[in-house]
Amino acid sequence: MTNFLIYLVQSSFVFSCLYLLYIVVGSRVTFHHINRFSLLLIPVVALLAPLFYLLTFEIPSTIIQIPQFNEFVANTETVLIDTVEETSTQTYDFKTLIFGLYLLGCSLVFFRMLHSLWLLFQLKKQSEVTFNNNLQLIHTNHTSTFSFFNWIFISKDIDPTQSTLIIAHEKAHVRLKHSIDVLLTEAYVIFFWFNPLVYMYRKSLKSIHEYQADNWVLNGTIKTSNYLKVLLQSIENETTTSNNLYSYFNQPVIKKRIDMITKKPTAKVYKLTYSVFIISSVCICLAFTKANTTEKLLPSTAPQSIKEFVLNPPTLFPVQGKSKKDITSTYGKRKNPLKKGKKMMHNGIDIKAPIGTPVVATANGVIAKAADQDKWGNLIIIEHSDGYQTWYAHLQKFNVTKNQSVKKGDIIGYVGNTGASLGAHLHYEVHYKEAQVNPINFIKE
């Protein structure tokens, strides 16, 4: 549910960016066919772009693979489990409420569309129908003339001198299959009703439909002056309440239509500006992809002898103000009460300390990782010289960033209770040449 809500927000954001870009690039030009295609492409890109995270691309760098942390943390501090469960429940209830409101909005928009379709069929049922080629001319008492697929609803009150031009306009909507665009748009609005820009988008698409129908009519034998005269006369009888599913001749955009008809055609060179729209769409999609880095596995076999180590190991105790007496769990195999007492390897030491106690670097090095790692919680990995690594898990927060150089004794983070932890503590590991070793053998200070 959470992932779906995030997807909706991401898709809505992409849609908004592309639509606003269209307003800047194409809303005032006469390339109506290109504008129609661009508008229809926007929801498609918006729906697909967030899914591009499923695609990966290769990069040459390598990263450290973090193994699954499935150890039981033995800690003597009291854990407020009830508080954690209550917080989790409250978060769940909030997400459920948001999702419920979203579904309610979808249902209202959907049933409104169904009601419009029902009114349409009722109007057809109550009207006289005649046939003209593959078109159905439906003579109604409705004040407006409009079309829906191959149905053209004609007002009985229409002026006979205007009927030919108006019907020709509606035939253009049918020939250009504008009703398909309208239904697809309505379906999109159902799922993204919460974005106010989708309603502006719907008006923009219907305006393009009107411009295309006007051009279709004027490319025939009809004089522009006669057509403009009919449009001007229609302003007086302009419909103030229209249905989004139909294509009306006397839409509220009629003044813009007149302006577009009389406007000088946009220079063809301006089509190059649509490349900005295409490049932006590609860049947005690529922004959701992720890098596929080469990972290396960490072997679990420790060196055979301590003599293999050089004389520059991490020797400082990792928790400021604490000592070996604060270690609650040592390196080696131990019984795991969560696994029915089965012995499991514990590859580090656990040090009990209050949340917020400073954690320090145990030797000079460079931060290789400082991020949340699932059951490890907030994890820091420091690369030291001579093949050493030190790992610091379950931190409350970081005091360093990746690739930062640190010196022995620098505060790198703070004790926490994140990840698979049942109490405030630090899980500390020492690795030598990619093998986990006993940290106790190195702590001298």
PECORQUI-V520817 format. One record per pair of residues at least 6 apart in sequence whose C-alpha atoms are under 8 Angstrom apart, sorted by the first residue. I is the first residue (numbers start at 1). GAP is how many residues later the second one is. If there is no record, write none. Layout:
BEGIN
i:gap
I:GAP
I:GAP
END
This chain:
BEGIN
i:gap
1:94
1:98
2:93
5:94
7:43
8:184
10:40
11:35
11:36
11:37
11:38
11:39
12:34
12:180
12:183
13:33
14:31
14:32
14:35
14:270
15:27
15:28
15:30
15:31
16:181
18:24
18:259
18:262
18:263
19:20
19:23
19:178
19:182
21:256
22:16
22:17
22:255
25:248
25:249
25:252
26:9
26:248
27:8
29:236
29:237
30:230
30:235
30:236
31:235
32:176
32:179
32:180
33:179
35:173
36:169
36:172
36:173
39:162
39:166
40:141
43:145
45:236
45:240
48:237
49:235
49:236
49:237
49:239
50:235
50:238
51:237
52:233
52:234
52:236
52:237
53:235
53:236
53:237
54:235
54:236
55:234
55:235
56:233
56:234
56:235
56:236
57:232
57:233
57:234
57:235
58:233
58:234
58:235
59:232
59:233
59:234
59:235
60:233
60:234
61:232
61:233
62:231
62:232
62:233
62:234
63:230
63:231
63:232
63:233
64:231
64:232
64:233
65:230
65:231
65:232
65:233
66:307
67:231
68:307
68:308
69:306
69:307
69:351
70:305
70:350
71:265
71:273
71:275
71:349
72:264
72:265
72:266
72:348
72:349
73:256
73:277
73:347
73:348
73:349
73:350
74:254
74:255
74:348
75:253
75:277
75:347
75:348
75:349
75:350
76:252
76:347
77:346
77:347
78:345
79:343
79:344
102:92
105:85
105:88
105:89
106:84
106:85
106:86
106:87
107:83
109:80
109:81
109:84
110:80
113:73
113:132
116:127
116:129
117:128
123:17
124:14
124:16
126:14
127:11
127:12
127:13
128:10
128:11
128:12
129:7
129:8
129:9
129:10
130:6
130:7
130:8
131:6
134:16
135:15
135:16
135:17
136:14
136:15
136:16
137:14
137:15
137:16
137:17
138:13
138:14
138:15
138:16
139:14
139:15
139:16
139:17
140:13
140:14
140:15
140:16
141:14
141:15
141:16
142:12
142:13
142:14
143:12
143:14
143:96
144:10
144:11
144:95
144:104
144:105
144:106
145:7
145:8
145:9
145:10
145:21
145:103
145:104
145:105
146:6
146:7
146:8
146:24
146:100
146:101
146:102
146:103
147:6
147:23
147:24
147:26
147:27
147:99
147:100
147:101
148:26
148:31
148:97
148:98
148:99
149:25
149:28
149:29
149:30
149:31
150:24
152:15
152:18
152:19
154:13
162:68
165:52
165:62
165:65
166:83
168:49
169:44
169:45
169:47
169:48
169:80
170:43
170:77
170:78
170:79
172:40
172:41
172:44
172:45
173:6
173:36
173:37
173:40
173:74
178:31
179:66
179:67
179:68
182:24
182:62
182:63
182:64
183:62
185:17
186:59
189:9
189:10
192:6
206:41
207:46
207:50
210:39
210:47
211:46
211:49
211:50
214:43
214:47
215:46
218:6
218:9
228:30
231:19
231:23
231:27
234:16
235:15
235:19
237:13
238:12
238:13
238:14
239:11
239:12
239:13
240:12
242:6
242:9
298:136
298:137
299:135
299:136
300:135
300:136
301:134
301:135
302:133
302:134
302:135
303:132
303:134
310:76
312:73
312:74
313:50
313:75
313:129
314:48
314:49
314:74
314:76
314:116
314:128
314:129
315:47
315:48
315:127
315:128
315:129
315:130
316:45
316:46
316:47
316:92
316:93
316:127
316:128
316:129
317:6
317:43
317:45
317:126
317:127
317:128
318:41
318:42
318:43
318:44
318:110
319:32
319:34
319:38
319:39
319:40
319:41
319:107
320:37
320:38
320:39
320:40
322:31
326:25
326:26
326:27
327:22
327:23
327:24
327:25
328:21
328:22
328:23
328:24
329:20
329:21
329:22
330:16
330:18
330:19
330:20
331:14
331:15
331:16
331:17
331:18
331:107
331:108
331:109
332:13
332:14
332:15
332:16
332:106
333:10
333:11
333:12
333:13
334:8
334:9
334:10
334:11
334:12
335:6
335:7
335:8
335:9
336:6
336:7
336:8
347:82
347:89
347:90
347:91
348:79
348:80
348:81
348:82
348:88
348:89
348:90
348:91
349:78
349:79
349:80
349:90
350:75
350:76
350:77
350:78
351:74
351:75
351:76
351:77
352:72
352:73
352:74
353:62
353:71
353:72
353:73
354:61
354:62
354:70
354:71
355:41
355:59
355:60
355:61
355:62
355:69
355:70
356:40
356:58
356:59
356:60
357:57
357:58
358:53
358:54
358:55
358:56
358:57
359:52
359:53
359:54
359:55
359:56
360:48
360:49
360:50
360:51
360:52
360:53
361:21
361:45
361:46
361:47
361:48
361:49
361:50
361:51
362:28
362:46
362:47
363:21
363:44
363:45
363:46
364:20
364:21
364:41
364:42
364:43
364:44
365:17
365:18
365:19
365:20
365:40
365:41
365:42
365:43
366:16
366:17
366:18
366:36
366:37
366:38
366:39
366:40
367:13
367:14
367:15
367:16
367:33
367:34
367:35
367:36
367:37
367:38
367:39
368:12
368:13
368:14
368:15
368:34
368:35
369:10
369:11
369:12
369:13
369:32
369:33
369:34
370:8
370:9
370:10
370:11
370:28
370:30
370:31
370:32
371:7
371:8
371:9
372:6
372:7
373:6
373:46
374:45
374:46
375:43
375:44
375:45
375:46
376:17
376:18
376:42
376:43
376:44
377:16
377:17
377:18
377:40
377:41
377:42
377:43
378:15
378:16
378:17
378:18
378:19
378:20
378:40
378:41
379:12
379:13
379:14
379:15
379:16
380:11
380:12
380:13
381:8
381:9
381:10
381:11
382:7
382:8
382:9
383:6
383:7
384:6
387:45
387:46
387:47
388:42
388:43
388:44
388:45
388:46
389:41
389:42
389:43
389:45
390:38
390:39
390:40
390:41
391:36
391:37
391:38
391:39
391:40
392:34
392:35
392:36
392:37
393:33
393:34
393:35
394:21
394:22
394:23
394:24
394:25
394:26
394:27
394:31
394:32
394:33
395:18
395:19
395:20
395:21
395:22
395:23
395:31
396:17
396:18
396:19
396:20
396:21
396:22
397:16
397:17
397:18
397:19
398:14
398:15
398:16
399:12
399:13
399:14
399:15
400:12
400:13
415:9
415:10
415:11
416:8
416:9
416:10
417:6
417:7
417:8
428:11
429:7
429:8
429:9
429:10
430:6
430:7
430:8
430:9
431:6
END
